[in-house]
Amino acid sequence: MKVLFVEPAIFLSAFAMSLTTPLTTQYVYRRIWEETSNYSIAFDSNISECEKNKSSPIFVLQKEVQKKVSLFSLQMDLSGLIPGVVSTFLLLSHSDHQGRKLPLVLSSVGALATSVWLCLLAYFALPFQLLIASTFIGALCGNSTTFWGACFAYIVDQCKEKRQKTIRIAIVDFILGLTTGLSGLSSGYFIRELGFVWSFLIVVLALTVNLIYILFFLGTPVRETPSQNVSMSCSEAFKNLFYRTYMLFKNISGKRKFLLCLLLFTMITYFLVIIGIFPVFILYELDSPLCWNEVFIGYGSALGSVSFVSSFLGIWIFSYCMDDIHMAFIGLFTTLGGMIMTAFAKTTLLMFLVRLLFIFMIVPLSVLRSMLSKVVCSSEQGTLFACISVLETLGGVLAVSAFNGIYSATVAWYSGFTFLLSAALLLIPAISLCIVKCTNWNEGSYVPLVQEESGEDASDR
């Protein structure tokens, strides 16, 4: 029996992806530490291999390891940039006519192949530089942004009311927070009790179950209509994808086009800061003076994931008394304050308290996606989320690479500089959101566009 709930797939995929990130980062950190220092880090140590005395040779060594890990992360991200952008755009744009399951299946297959490769890499102790190959292979099938873009489009296909879209998208972020918290909390214990091989194997099992659910249990939303141009050549299909993207912006009035572009710019600039700074948190926590081990990093990840849950609750409550744009302002400025506080967090207690300012960090992403989905008609949701996912893929890799590079260059003299920079960069989406507000944006301004879709012939696009 087919079901129309993509949430179980989101849960399993989010658990696997959020568990893979700390596992991979700490695996690379240990391997580079071992190669640089010629001795290994014990799994049962109560503290991480971290030296706070700046005159100690170990302190110089750990700074060198931090730089190498950051630069290697940059290389991994760049390796999947081009294939990730191309596959994301093709799969999500094509899903408007061929259904959302294709990008869901292919991106899940890519994630599963990558996890199997990581498991083999850890088991046979192969050169960790081969991780770059796994990133490239996964990107060819569509990366995580492809999967999330397809999930959002799948959900929007089923929503008719504007508030329902906001709540359903917020529920996705709630699931992400719940699973991120579980995987973050357990990642340290997995490493300590099971080691990296069995920990990566758990990821493989989760992704296998996820793929089985998508293939055999997930149904197709009613709004999806398979394309009748089955005999269309590859070149014609490729041109048609770009044409639909062009028509997405061409078919709307000048003011709506300006709002669409401005909302895209606001969301992407906010996303770039959030996604770019995330990997730096783990390196920052491993470094002195915090010197966290894998268990504390797991606690920090779990506590940080509370922002997904609190963001969902905030959206659910605030949606009764304020517009989407006001919720976005709340999330943006609290996150900005959290970045500033993180730059000066030098104790474990203060680093845990920093998470309190990130309680609404996901709110701007959820409500901006909802606002964007309300600007275009339902037959163009896949193309819209394809544009968003392509921008997230392209910009996300560049942002992670840039933040890793900046952290690598500044960690020796001030490790908190990257967080101060991210706080300053958050002023850009804040200003952009103010411009949206000044254009007299309101919940009813985009409703007529959705009503006009019945008079459009989607097959002409």
C-alpha positions in Angstrom: 0.0 0.0 0.0 1.4 3.4 -1.1 1.4 6.3 1.4 1.8 10.0 0.8 4.0 10.8 3.8 7.6 11.7 2.9 8.4 12.5 6.6 9.7 8.9 7.4 12.2 9.3 4.5 13.2 12.7 5.8 13.7 11.3 9.3 15.9 8.4 8.1 17.9 10.6 5.7 18.4 13.4 8.2 19.6 10.9 10.9 22.1 9.4 8.4 23.3 12.8 7.1 23.7 14.5 10.5 25.5 11.4 11.9 27.9 11.3 8.9 29.1 14.9 9.3 30.6 14.6 12.9 31.9 11.1 12.1 33.7 12.2 9.0 35.1 15.3 10.5 36.5 13.5 13.5 37.7 10.6 11.4 39.7 12.9 9.2 40.9 14.8 12.3 42.2 11.6 13.9 43.8 10.4 10.6 45.6 13.7 10.0 46.7 13.8 13.7 48.2 10.3 13.4 50.0 11.2 10.2 51.3 14.4 11.6 52.3 13.3 15.1 53.0 9.6 14.5 50.8 8.5 17.4 47.1 7.8 17.7 44.3 9.2 19.9 42.8 6.7 22.3 39.1 6.2 21.9 38.6 5.8 25.7 40.4 9.0 26.6 38.5 11.4 28.9 39.8 14.5 27.1 40.7 15.2 23.6 44.3 15.5 22.5 44.4 19.2 23.1 47.0 21.5 24.6 46.2 24.9 26.0 49.8 26.0 26.7 50.9 28.1 23.7 54.6 27.4 24.3 54.1 23.6 24.1 55.1 21.8 20.9 51.7 20.0 21.1 49.9 23.3 20.8 51.8 24.1 17.6 51.0 20.6 16.3 47.3 20.9 17.0 47.1 24.2 15.1 48.8 22.6 12.2 46.3 19.7 12.3 43.4 22.2 12.4 44.7 23.9 9.3 45.1 20.6 7.4 41.6 19.4 8.4 40.1 22.7 7.3 41.9 22.7 4.0 41.0 19.0 3.3 37.4 19.8 4.0 37.6 22.5 1.4 39.0 20.1 -1.2 36.2 17.6 -0.5 33.5 20.3 -0.9 35.0 21.6 -4.2 35.2 18.1 -5.6 31.4 17.8 -5.6 30.6 21.3 -6.7 30.0 21.0 -10.4 28.3 17.5 -10.5 26.2 18.6 -7.5 24.9 21.7 -9.2 24.2 20.0 -12.5 22.4 17.0 -11.1 20.4 19.1 -8.6 19.1 21.4 -11.3 18.3 18.6 -13.8 16.6 16.3 -11.3 14.4 18.9 -9.5 13.4 20.8 -12.6 12.5 17.5 -14.3 10.4 16.5 -11.3 7.7 19.0 -12.3 6.7 16.6 -15.0 8.2 13.2 -14.1 7.4 13.2 -10.4 9.3 13.9 -7.2 10.4 10.3 -6.5 13.2 10.2 -9.1 15.4 12.8 -7.3 14.5 11.2 -4.0 15.6 7.8 -5.2 18.8 8.9 -7.0 20.0 11.2 -4.2 19.4 8.4 -1.7 21.4 6.0 -3.8 24.2 8.5 -4.0 24.2 8.9 -0.2 24.1 5.2 0.3 27.1 4.6 -2.0 29.1 7.4 -0.2 28.4 5.8 3.2 29.4 2.3 2.0 32.6 3.9 0.7 33.3 5.5 4.0 32.7 2.2 5.8 35.2 0.4 3.5 37.7 3.3 3.9 37.7 3.0 7.6 37.7 -0.8 7.7 40.7 -1.2 5.4 42.4 2.0 6.7 42.8 3.2 3.1 44.3 6.7 2.5 41.7 9.2 3.7 42.3 11.3 0.6 40.0 8.9 -1.2 37.1 10.6 0.7 37.2 13.1 -2.2 36.1 10.3 -4.5 33.1 9.6 -2.4 32.0 13.2 -2.4 32.3 13.3 -6.2 30.3 10.1 -6.6 27.6 11.2 -4.2 27.2 14.5 -6.0 26.7 12.8 -9.4 23.5 11.3 -8.1 22.3 14.4 -6.4 23.5 15.6 -3.0 21.6 16.5 0.2 20.1 19.7 -1.3 18.6 17.6 -4.1 16.9 15.4 -1.6 15.6 18.3 0.6 14.5 20.2 -2.5 12.5 17.2 -3.7 11.0 16.7 -0.2 9.9 20.4 0.0 8.3 20.2 -3.5 6.6 16.9 -2.6 5.1 18.5 0.5 4.1 21.7 -1.3 2.3 19.6 -4.0 -0.2 18.5 -1.3 -0.8 21.9 0.4 -3.6 24.2 -0.6 -3.7 26.8 2.2 -0.9 29.3 2.7 -0.6 28.6 6.5 -0.5 24.9 5.8 2.6 25.4 3.7 4.4 27.2 6.4 3.4 24.7 9.0 4.3 21.6 6.9 7.7 23.1 6.0 8.3 23.9 9.6 7.4 20.3 10.5 10.2 19.2 8.2 12.7 21.4 10.1 11.3 19.9 13.3 12.1 16.4 12.1 15.5 17.6 11.1 16.1 19.0 14.6 14.9 15.9 16.3 17.0 13.5 14.2 20.0 15.9 14.3 19.8 15.9 18.1 19.6 12.1 18.3 22.5 11.6 16.0 24.6 14.4 17.5 24.0 13.1 21.0 24.9 9.5 20.0 27.8 10.2 17.6 30.3 10.6 20.4 29.2 7.3 22.1 29.2 5.5 18.7 32.8 6.5 18.1 33.9 5.6 21.6 32.1 2.3 22.0 31.9 1.1 18.4 34.7 2.8 16.5 34.3 4.4 13.1 33.7 1.3 11.0 30.5 0.2 12.9 29.4 3.8 13.2 29.5 4.2 9.5 27.7 0.9 9.1 24.8 2.3 11.1 24.6 5.1 8.6 24.6 2.5 5.8 21.7 0.6 7.4 19.6 3.8 7.9 20.1 4.8 4.3 19.2 1.3 3.1 15.9 1.3 5.0 15.3 4.9 3.6 15.8 3.7 0.0 13.4 0.8 0.5 10.7 3.0 1.9 11.0 5.5 -1.0 11.0 2.7 -3.6 8.2 0.5 -2.3 6.0 2.5 0.1 6.1 6.2 -0.9 3.2 7.2 -3.2 2.9 10.0 -5.8 1.0 13.3 -4.9 -2.1 13.9 -6.9 -0.8 17.2 -8.4 2.0 15.5 -10.1 1.3 14.8 -13.8 3.8 12.7 -15.8 5.1 14.3 -18.9 3.6 13.2 -22.2 6.8 14.0 -24.1 8.4 10.7 -23.4 10.0 10.6 -26.9 11.7 14.0 -26.3 15.5 13.8 -26.9 18.0 14.5 -24.2 19.1 17.8 -25.8 15.5 19.0 -26.1 14.7 18.0 -22.5 17.8 19.8 -21.3 16.8 23.0 -23.2 13.2 22.6 -21.8 14.5 22.7 -18.3 16.3 26.0 -18.8 13.2 27.3 -20.6 11.0 26.5 -17.7 13.4 28.3 -15.4 13.3 31.3 -17.7 9.5 31.3 -17.8 9.4 31.1 -14.0 10.7 34.7 -13.9 9.2 35.9 -17.1 5.5 35.0 -16.4 5.2 37.3 -13.3 4.7 41.0 -13.1 7.6 43.4 -12.4 6.8 43.8 -8.7 6.4 40.1 -8.2 9.6 39.4 -10.1 11.5 41.9 -7.9 10.1 40.2 -4.8 10.9 36.7 -6.0 14.5 37.7 -6.7 14.8 39.6 -3.5 13.4 36.7 -1.4 15.8 34.3 -3.2 18.7 36.6 -2.4 17.6 36.9 1.3 17.2 33.2 1.8 20.4 32.2 0.0 22.6 34.8 1.8 21.2 33.7 5.2 21.7 30.0 4.2 25.3 30.6 3.1 26.2 32.0 6.5 24.5 29.2 8.4 25.8 26.3 6.3 29.3 27.9 6.0 29.8 28.3 9.7 28.5 24.9 10.7 31.6 22.8 10.0 33.7 25.4 11.8 31.9 24.7 15.1 33.4 21.2 15.5 36.9 22.5 14.7 36.4 25.4 17.1 35.3 23.0 19.9 38.2 20.6 19.3 40.7 23.5 19.6 41.9 25.2 22.8 40.7 26.5 25.2 37.6 24.3 24.9 39.4 21.1 24.0 36.2 19.1 23.7 36.3 15.3 23.1 33.9 13.4 20.9 31.3 13.0 23.7 31.1 16.8 24.4 30.9 17.4 20.7 27.9 15.1 20.6 26.3 17.0 23.5 26.9 20.3 21.7 25.4 19.0 18.5 22.4 17.6 20.3 21.9 20.9 22.2 22.3 22.9 18.9 19.7 20.8 17.3 17.1 22.1 19.8 17.0 25.1 17.4 15.0 23.0 14.9 12.5 22.0 17.6 12.2 25.5 19.0 12.0 27.0 15.5 9.0 24.8 14.7 7.3 25.7 18.0 8.0 29.4 17.3 6.6 29.2 13.8 3.5 27.3 15.0 2.8 29.9 17.8 3.9 33.0 16.0 1.9 32.2 12.8 -1.3 32.9 14.8 -0.3 36.5 15.5 2.3 37.7 13.0 3.2 37.4 9.3 6.0 35.3 8.0 8.4 38.2 7.4 8.2 39.2 11.1 9.1 35.7 12.2 12.1 35.8 9.8 13.3 39.0 11.5 13.2 37.3 14.9 15.2 34.3 13.8 17.7 36.4 11.9 18.6 38.8 14.7 18.7 36.1 17.5 21.1 34.1 15.3 23.3 37.2 14.8 23.6 37.6 18.5 24.5 33.9 18.9 27.4 34.3 16.4 28.8 37.2 18.3 28.5 35.3 21.6 30.2 32.3 20.1 33.3 34.3 19.1 33.9 35.1 22.8 32.9 31.7 24.3 36.0 30.3 26.0 34.5 27.9 28.5 32.3 24.8 28.2 29.4 26.4 30.1 29.4 29.5 27.9 29.6 27.4 24.7 26.5 25.5 25.8 24.7 28.7 26.7 25.4 30.0 23.2 22.8 27.6 21.9 20.1 29.5 23.6 20.5 32.4 21.1 20.2 29.9 18.2 16.7 28.8 19.3 15.1 30.4 16.2 18.0 29.9 13.8 15.9 27.8 11.4 12.8 30.1 11.3 14.1 32.3 8.5 14.8 29.3 6.3 11.4 27.8 6.8 9.3 31.0 6.4 11.3 32.2 3.4 10.8 28.9 1.6 7.1 29.2 2.4 7.0 32.8 1.1 8.8 31.8 -2.1 6.4 28.9 -2.7 3.4 31.3 -2.5 4.8 33.6 -5.2 4.7 30.9 -7.9 1.9 28.6 -9.0 1.9 24.9 -8.1 3.0 23.7 -11.6 6.3 25.6 -11.1 7.1 24.4 -7.6 9.7 21.9 -8.8 11.4 24.5 -10.9 11.4 26.9 -8.0 12.9 24.4 -5.6 15.4 23.4 -8.3 16.6 27.0 -8.4 16.8 27.2 -4.6 18.6 23.8 -4.4 21.1 24.8 -7.2 21.8 28.0 -5.4 22.2 26.2 -2.1 24.5 23.6 -3.7 26.7 26.1 -5.5 26.7 28.7 -2.8 26.9 26.1 0.0 30.1 24.5 -1.3 31.6 27.9 -1.9 30.5 29.1 1.6 31.9 26.1 3.4 35.1 26.3 1.4 35.4 30.0 2.2 34.7 29.7 5.9 37.1 26.7 6.2 39.8 28.8 4.4 39.2 31.8 6.6 39.3 29.7 9.7 42.5 28.0 8.6 44.1 31.4 8.0 42.9 33.0 11.3 42.9 30.1 13.8 46.5 30.8 14.8 45.8 34.4 16.0 42.1 34.4 16.8 39.9 31.4 16.3 36.7 33.3 17.0 37.2 35.7 14.0 35.1 33.5 11.7 32.1 33.9 13.9 32.4 37.7 14.1 32.6 37.7 10.3 29.5 35.6 10.0 27.6 38.0 12.3 28.6 40.9 10.1 27.5 39.0 7.0 24.1 38.4 8.5 23.4 42.1 8.2 23.1 41.6 4.4 20.0 39.4 4.6 18.7 41.7 7.3 18.9 44.7 5.1 17.4 42.7 2.2 14.5 41.6 4.4 13.9 45.3 5.3 13.6 46.1 1.6 11.0 43.4 1.2 9.1 44.9 4.1 9.3 48.3 2.6 7.7 47.0 -0.6 4.5 46.5 1.4 4.8 42.8 1.3 1.7 41.1 2.9 0.1 37.7 3.0 -2.5 38.6 0.4 -0.3 40.2 -2.2 0.6 37.0 -4.0 -2.8 35.1 -3.8 -4.1 36.3 -7.2 -1.0 34.7 -8.9 -1.9 31.3 -7.6 -5.4 31.7 -8.7 -4.3 32.6 -12.2 -2.5 29.3 -12.7 -5.7 27.6 -13.8 -5.7 29.7 -17.0 -2.1 28.7 -17.9 -1.1 25.8 -20.1 1.7 24.1 -18.2 2.6 22.0 -21.3 3.6 25.2 -23.2 6.4 25.8 -20.8 
